[in-house]
């Protein structure tokens, strides 16, 4: 939270937040962390780390995240990009 506050005070408006313990493991995002950061209201939060499915994308969207990084899920064929876009439109 301290880093978020300092960066927001310096003018940063969008944050890519990676739950490093989950990054690349496709085990689901750290929803508690993301919720805490979204609720802080200090900028747009882009979720990263652990996202493996369209359901994960819905969950981070429903928390209020501005976006998500899904590199491993795309690479591993767990998420089809066209399907994800259609499902979340």
Secondary structure, DSSP 8 states (H G I E B T S, - for coil): -HHHHHHHHTT--EEEEE-TTTTTT-S---HHHHHHHHHHTSSEEEEESS--SHHHHHHHHHHT-SEE--HHHHHTTSS-HHHHHHHH-
